[in-house]
């Protein structure tokens, strides 16, 4: 195993020697006992991601999906974002809000200039009578 012989070859070799062990059992043994901690953690992370992928439903907005995933990972202690990453995320959120406000203003302006869906404000007026010379307001 340590020399890189595949699980299938090792299982066949053992079977030929009269000691059958399935390739699945050999693979599990190799993963549990012959990999370093980093590789084991990486494999477990891939398994968790694969399992989570089956439950995460995309809403069409990738940024929101990533935000929700990262939020969950931070809450569970699986991820610790840096200050720089947090500031970049806030900058992206701010930029999105600015673009939304710009779009809203552009739509309102287009409506006013185009004559469609223009909003009107009703101002109540009172009649103002001109004062003659010598009259006072009362």
CORMO-V729879 format. One record per pair of residues at least 12 apart in sequence whose ideal C-beta (glycine too) atoms are under 8 Angstrom apart, sorted by the first residue. I is the first residue (numbers start at 1). J is the second residue. If there is no record, write none. Layout:
BEGIN
I_J ; I_J
END
This chain:
BEGIN
1_26 ; 1_29 ; 1_30 ; 1_34 ; 2_34 ; 7_23 ; 7_24 ; 7_26 ; 7_27 ; 7_30 ; 8_23 ; 10_23 ; 10_26 ; 11_23 ; 11_26 ; 31_43 ; 52_69 ; 56_69 ; 63_92 ; 63_96 ; 67_89
END
